[in-house]
Amino acid sequence: MTADLVIGPARPCVILVDDDPAVTHAMQFSFDLEGLDVRSFRDGESVLAADDLPQTGCLILDHNLPGMDGLALLEGLRATGVRLPAILITTNPRTALRNRAAAAGVPIIEKPLLTDALLTTVRKALARQA
């Protein structure tokens, strides 16, 4: 007797770019529990080199990345046609960064990620696409 494989709807995808393995692991675990698929990258160059980014989902970009910051990465992604909503995560953002993020239409969630603010913002971004 064989079992039929039942494939459900695709889980919403979150592209996470953070160079801290502990943060990445914790967010992957948390988002997996929430029914989200997480693809993680350690730097902006790796994301820009990926040729299979989803058409729907959400970007979570750490501001302090090696090589380029999160908003520079977002500019690069937008230049290649990636239109996923983005969320910037960082510690103690200064006014200039807040202004850059606001101009790009990107909310900032401050680290440490002690509340559900990031998950709530991700869910809102995903809901706008539905």
Secondary structure, DSSP 8 states (H G I E B T S, - for coil): ------------EEEEE-S-HHHHHHHHHHHHHTT-EEEEESSHHHHHH-S---SSSEEEEESS-SSS-HHHHHHHHHHTT----EEEEESS--HHHHHHHHHHT--EEESS--SSHHHHHHHHHHHHH-
